[in-house]
Amino acid sequence: MAALIPRSVTEPDQPRWRELFYGYAAFYKSPIDDDIAARVWAGH
């Protein structure tokens, strides 16, 4: 299995990940902020 290389979320990623960020925030009843986005992107 290839190693995953972490990278920053960039503007072109926004549409692709928006649904995941909103779903995570709704599930945890939390606003979307940098901490939430970082946890979602990291897979935690």
N, C-alpha and C positions, 0 to 999 in steps of 0.2 A: 504494500500500500504506500502511495506517495505521501510524503510529509506535507502538511498544510502550512503555508507561510502566512502568518497574520498580516493584515494590512488595515489601514484606516478606512473608514466609511467615507466615500467621496460623493460629490454631488450626483454623478451618474448612477450611483447605487440607490439613491433615494426612492424612486418609484418601485424598484424591485423589492426593497425591504420595508416600505411604508406599512404594508398590511401586517407584517410580522410585528413591527414595533407597536402598532395600534392594538393588535390582539394581545400582546404581552401586557401592555398598560391596562387594557380593559379587564383582563383576567385577574391581575393583581390590584385592580382599582387604584391605580397610581398614575399620576401625570407622566407624560413622556418628557424626559430630561436627558442630559448627557450620561448620567449614571445608568439609566434604563437602556439607552441605546448601546452603551458599552457592554452591558451584560448580555443583551440580546445578540450582539455581534459576536461576542466571545462564546456564545452557546451555553451560558449559565443562567 
